[in-house]
Amino acid sequence: MSNAEKFDAIVVGAGPAGASAAAVMGRAGLNVVLLERGDVPGAKNVMGGVMYGRMVADVVPEFWKADPPLERVVAEERMWLATPDDVLSVGQRTTHVTHDDGCPNAFTVLRAKWDPWFAARAEDAGAFLVPSTTAVDVLWDDAGNVCGVRTGREDGDLYADAVVICDGVNSFLAKRARLEGHPPEPHHLALGVKEVIGLPAEVIESRFNLERGQGTTIEIYGSVTQGHSGYGFVYTNRDSLSLGVGVLVSHLMRTKRTPYDLLEQMKQHPMIRPLIAGGDVLEYSAHAIPEGGYDAMPRLYGGGVLIAGDAAMMVNGLHREGSNLAAAAGRMAGETVVEAHRRNDFSARSLAAYEAKLRDSFVVKDLVKYRHLPAFADRRPDLFEIYPRLMNRAVHEMLTVDGLPKRDKQRKIARDFLAARRPLQLVRDLYETWKVIR
Ligand SMILES: Cc1cc2nc3c(=O)[nH]c(=O)nc-3n(C[C@H](O)[C@H](O)[C@H](O)COP(=O)(O)OP(=O)(O)OC[C@H]3O[C@@H](n4cnc5c(N)ncnc54)[C@H](O)[C@@H]3O)c2cc1C
């Protein structure tokens, strides 16, 4: 790369956000470079593994017909409330696994396979992917607008009308581009650890009662996080399971536990052990998740610069959504740059259209809806233990046929609840929870 190279746009990071932005701009005929620090996209990226088809299709129309590396199409989603001995399961199994146009609603992926495929679609659209290249700083013009990036390569300054920052959680470039207001606090970040456990496809299908190609997701709240706010998960891949746990960094700092330790114990849970029995650990990884929500978001644009995805705190932890917010925001960032290119105006005022698009979409609407959840989760880790325990005991009581009349059982359950929480505390817990998720 020579000193004076100038592009229409530079995208930093070839995850879901960056690949989406690059694909949209490339397709519109812009001269786009997509920088990725890994040897290949996805080399080090970590995700539980559930992607959402609609946001991918918005970038790569009818992608499901192009032989994408999907692991399994999700047909069943379960939520478990766990104690050390039992789980209370709620969920849905559906035959409606696709939207009307055939686009799969949700599917599992392994990022080491998915990211190269998705980035290749950006290349098909005309973007120029440059792997093994880290952006180490942004460049400024005399008017105070971002006009490029400095890469770690020799003579590696690259210039562009617009830079789209998609470098993931703890974005270094957000700071350099003066978008980050204040550094994230420990309760704005969760730490996720994950193992991929290999098992034959038939074994997975039999253990999860699945048809070929179909998958199950299980989110596990309660004892598996051992008093930390967060949850565990088990997702089915073609011939492996993705198993992990993610909890708030602020709680890990207090308890001095490691998430690896939590994961090891989760694997011993009597309902999880049989699911993974006989499997080989193929992969272990750990990664931060930006869960600070709306109030912890950076500024989303400036002169010559936009930011999308994890780099901008766009994760909806409650619904286990991040990749889709990233892809949607990346697409909108790309569209904004295309429009700015037509006007030949990359000023902050011109790029403000990006924030307007985001505010009008599910991305910011959902983050606003749950804006008080991060602080609540930080304040009330006890809820992650108390209620799964009480609810399991209540259901167990009602399902135990021991000659005790049902009304007496109900009284026993009520006494159990009141022994754990006074009536006012129960009402307050319910009200506070409702307030943050309504
Ligand atoms: C344990 C765990 C489980 C999760 N489970 C789910 C799930 O099931 N479903 C879901 O939707 N979301 C999930 N998420 C969240 C999801 O992974 C992210 O929200 C999503 O990957 C964000 O995409 P992104 O493109 O913004 O960032 P990333 O996917 O992190 O991509 C950033 C890219 O930028 C590159 N990069 C970084 N710095 C530089 C630099 N300076 N120069 C060049 N390249 C750079 C990185 O190598 C990477 O390729 C999970 C996250 C974790 C950690």
The ligand as a Tripos MOL2 file, in Angstrom:
@<TRIPOS>MOLECULE
LIG
   53    58     1     0     0
SMALL
NO_CHARGES

@<TRIPOS>ATOM
      1 C1        -19.6340  -15.4660   24.1250 C.3       1 LIG1
      2 C2        -20.4460  -14.6210   23.1620 C.ar      1 LIG1
      3 C3        -21.6570  -15.0960   22.7040 C.ar      1 LIG1
      4 C4        -22.4220  -14.3450   21.8140 C.ar      1 LIG1
      5 N1        -23.5490  -14.8850   21.2910 N.ar      1 LIG1
      6 C5        -24.2570  -14.2110   20.3510 C.ar      1 LIG1
      7 C6        -25.3450  -14.8370   19.6970 C.ar      1 LIG1
      8 O1        -25.6410  -16.0220   19.9120 O.2       1 LIG1
      9 N2        -26.0480  -14.1030   18.7890 N.ar      1 LIG1
     10 C7        -25.7080  -12.8240   18.4800 C.ar      1 LIG1
     11 O2        -26.3620  -12.2100   17.6260 O.2       1 LIG1
     12 N3        -24.6510  -12.2130   19.0680 N.ar      1 LIG1
     13 C8        -23.9170  -12.8810   19.9800 C.ar      1 LIG1
     14 N4        -22.8070  -12.3110   20.5460 N.ar      1 LIG1
     15 C9        -22.4780  -10.9190   20.1720 C.3       1 LIG1
     16 C10       -21.8680  -10.8650   18.7670 C.3       1 LIG1
     17 O3        -20.7670  -11.7260   18.6850 O.3       1 LIG1
     18 C11       -21.4320   -9.4520   18.4450 C.3       1 LIG1
     19 O4        -22.4470   -8.5420   18.7720 O.3       1 LIG1
     20 C12       -21.0760   -9.2900   16.9670 C.3       1 LIG1
     21 O5        -20.0430  -10.1620   16.6280 O.3       1 LIG1
     22 C13       -20.6600   -7.8570   16.6830 C.3       1 LIG1
     23 O6        -20.1870   -7.7470   15.3870 O.3       1 LIG1
     24 P1        -19.1290   -6.6190   15.0050 P.3       1 LIG1
     25 O7        -18.8990   -6.7330   13.5400 O.co2     1 LIG1
     26 O8        -19.5650   -5.3270   15.5610 O.co2     1 LIG1
     27 O9        -17.8090   -6.9830   15.8290 O.3       1 LIG1
     28 P2        -16.8970   -8.2780   15.7510 P.3       1 LIG1
     29 O10       -17.6640   -9.4660   15.3430 O.co2     1 LIG1
     30 O11       -16.1420   -8.3200   17.0220 O.co2     1 LIG1
     31 O12       -15.8800   -7.9380   14.5640 O.3       1 LIG1
     32 C14       -14.8780   -6.9750   14.7200 C.3       1 LIG1
     33 C15       -13.8010   -7.2810   13.7050 C.3       1 LIG1
     34 O13       -12.8520   -6.2300   13.6940 O.3       1 LIG1
     35 C16       -11.5420   -6.7680   13.6510 C.3       1 LIG1
     36 N5        -10.6770   -5.7270   14.2210 N.ar      1 LIG1
     37 C17       -10.6510   -5.2980   15.5130 C.ar      1 LIG1
     38 N6         -9.7860   -4.2840   15.6620 N.ar      1 LIG1
     39 C18        -9.2560   -4.0540   14.4130 C.ar      1 LIG1
     40 C19        -8.3160   -3.1070   13.9130 C.ar      1 LIG1
     41 N7         -7.7730   -2.1840   14.7230 N.pl3     1 LIG1
     42 N8         -7.9780   -3.1630   12.6070 N.ar      1 LIG1
     43 C20        -8.5410   -4.1150   11.7930 C.ar      1 LIG1
     44 N9         -9.4460   -5.0280   12.2200 N.ar      1 LIG1
     45 C21        -9.8080   -4.9770   13.5110 C.ar      1 LIG1
     46 C22       -11.6510   -8.0360   14.4630 C.3       1 LIG1
     47 O14       -10.6190   -8.9360   14.1830 O.3       1 LIG1
     48 C23       -13.0320   -8.5550   14.0370 C.3       1 LIG1
     49 O15       -12.9450   -9.3360   12.8670 O.3       1 LIG1
     50 C24       -22.0010  -13.0430   21.4150 C.ar      1 LIG1
     51 C25       -20.7750  -12.5680   21.8740 C.ar      1 LIG1
     52 C26       -19.9850  -13.3530   22.7130 C.ar      1 LIG1
     53 C27       -18.6500  -12.8450   23.1410 C.3       1 LIG1
@<TRIPOS>BOND
     1     1     2 1
     2     2     3 ar
     3     2    52 ar
     4     3     4 ar
     5     4     5 ar
     6     4    50 ar
     7     5     6 ar
     8     6     7 ar
     9     6    13 1
    10     7     8 2
    11     7     9 ar
    12     9    10 ar
    13    10    11 2
    14    10    12 ar
    15    12    13 ar
    16    13    14 ar
    17    14    15 1
    18    14    50 ar
    19    15    16 1
    20    16    17 1
    21    16    18 1
    22    18    19 1
    23    18    20 1
    24    20    21 1
    25    20    22 1
    26    22    23 1
    27    23    24 1
    28    24    25 2
    29    24    26 1
    30    24    27 1
    31    27    28 1
    32    28    29 2
    33    28    30 1
    34    28    31 1
    35    31    32 1
    36    32    33 1
    37    33    34 1
    38    33    48 1
    39    34    35 1
    40    35    36 1
    41    35    46 1
    42    36    37 ar
    43    36    45 ar
    44    37    38 ar
    45    38    39 ar
    46    39    40 ar
    47    39    45 ar
    48    40    41 1
    49    40    42 ar
    50    42    43 ar
    51    43    44 ar
    52    44    45 ar
    53    46    47 1
    54    46    48 1
    55    48    49 1
    56    50    51 ar
    57    51    52 ar
    58    52    53 1
@<TRIPOS>SUBSTRUCTURE
     1 LIG1         1 GROUP 0 **** ****
